[in-house]
Amino acid sequence: MRKLQTEYIDLCLIHQPFNDYYGTYRAMEEAYKEGWIRAIGVSNFYPDRLVDLCSFVEVKPAINQVETHIFQQQKIAHEYMEKYGVQHESWGPFAEGRKDFFTNPVLNEIGKKHDKSAAQVALRFLLQSDVVVIPKSTHKERMEENINVFDFVLDESDMNTIRALDEKESLFFSHYDPAIAEMMIKLH
């Protein structure tokens, strides 16, 4: 806390469900109970690992941050997060620009209808899907654009059109792949 020059941390997450994440989570629970951390959560815990963790901890994760964007909407993961009272948060809400995200014709067509950009439409879609978003940008204009998503609503037709873009797989890597698990374990 001294190094951070603060009296508490707002939110602390476990980044990956590998290695001794139970020990790490229990240490975070202790810090939470002592008031050093206001909320604890996880990242990249897909339904199997999330259900397992939630079944054996005292303090349920407040957040589960998983790859979520128009091409990987995480519908099943979202259902389990809701079931266990864990807030779904997106990492990579713009898919890091992959698959020509910002020029996607579906997003741009819906954007024209609402006088919004593809990025704003995608963020609004996630927000209306009860997914927390923290879009990354280093450009002031884009930061302002990213926050300007609360003055319009996508109708059910817009939502269904975007739902149809879901490819149901990662654009980066699968946490279910044993080779990825081995790589992640070696990183720690």
N, C-alpha and C positions, 0 to 999 in steps of 0.2 A: 504494500500500500504506500509505503514511503517513496519507493521509486516512481510509482504512478502519481504521487502527490494528490492522493484522494483518500477519503475515508471509507469509500465503498465502491463496488463495481456494479453497474446497472444490470448487465447480463453477461454470463459466462457460458460458452458452449464447448462441448467435446466435438472436435472437428471430424473424426472418423470413428466408426464402430469397430475398431481393431485394437489389439493389445489389451491391457488391463483397464478397459473402459468402466468396469464396475468399480474398481478401486478409485479411479479418477472421479467417477460420479459421486461416490460416497464422500470423498474429500470435498467436493463442491456442495453436497448436502450439508456437511458440517459448517462450511463457510457461510452458507445460506442461513442456517439456523442461528449462527452467531452474528448475523447482520452485515457480514463483509460483502456479500453478493445479494443483490435485490431479486434476481431471477436466474435460474439455471436452465440449461437446455442442451440440445444435441444438434448435430448437423450430419447429414448423410445417413441417418438411421432409417432404413426402408422398413416396410411393415413388419417383417419377421423380427428384426432386431428391436424395433420400437415396442412391439407387444411384449417381447421378452423383458426388456428393461423396465417398462411400466409395471410389470407384474411383480417386480422384486425390489422396488425402491420406495422410500418413504415420501419423497417430494417428487411429484410427477414433473417431467420436463415442461417448461412453459412454452418452448419453441422447438420445432424441428425444422431446420433449414435444409432443404433439398433442391436439387436442380429442377426448376419449374419454369416453363415458358410455353409459348403457344404450340411448340412441337413436342413437348414432353410435359403434359399437364398433370401428371401424377394423381389421377382420379382415385385409384385404389388406395394409394398412400394417404390421400386426403381423407378418405372415409375412415381409415384407422386412426388418423390424428384426431378427427372429430370424436370418434368413439371413446378415445382415451383422454380427451380434454387438452390436447396439445395443439398450439397454434401452428399452422402451416406457414412457413416463410420461404420465399423463393430466393435461391441464389442463381444468378445468371438470368434474370427476367428477360433480357434481350438476346439470350442464347449466344452471348459474346459476338453477335453479328453474323453468326454462321447461317448457312442456308439462305443467304441474301435477305436476312431478317428485315432490314430497314427499307427494302424495296419490294417486300412481299405484296403482290397484287391484292390479296384479300384484305390485309391490314390497310393498305392505301385506299382501297375503294370505300371501306367503312370509314376511314379517316376523312375522306372528302365529304361524306354525308354529315359529319359532325364538325367539320373544319378543324381537324386534329391530325397529327402526324401518326405514322405507323407505330412509333414507340409509345405515344400516348394511348392509342387504342389498345395495344398489348398490355400496358400497365392497368388500364381501366378494366380490361377483361379479367386480369388476375385479381384485382381488388373486388370486383363483383363476384368472383368465385371464392371469396373469403380467404385469399392468400395475401399475406403481408409481403410488400415489395420494398426493397432498398436498392434502387437502380444506381449503378456506378457511372460516374462521369467526372471528368476533370475540367469540363467546359462550363462556364457560368450560364451560358444561354441554354445549354441542354439541361442543366440542373433546374433552371426556371421552368423549362418545358415539362420536365418530368414531374414537377410538383403541381402543374396546372392540369390535373386530371379529375378534379372534383366538381367541374361545372358542366358535365354531360353524363349521360347514362346510355349504355348500350342496351338496345331492346333485345327481346328474346331471339329474333331473327339474326341479329348481329352475333349474339352469344353462340347460337347454334352453328353459324358459319365458321366462327373461330374454333369451336369445339371440334369441328371436322378436320382441322389441321393437325390434331394430335397423332403423332407417330408412335407413341407409347414406348419410346426407347431413348436412352441417353445420347446426346450428341458428343459426349466426352469419353466416358468409360462406364462399365457396369460394375457396381459393387458386389454383384453376385459372381463375378469372374474370379476363380481361384488365383490366377496369375496377378490380378490387380490386388487381391488381398495380400499375397506374398510381398508385392512391391510396397504396399502401404505399411506393412509390419516392419519391413526393413528400414523405412524412413524414420521410424521413431526410435 
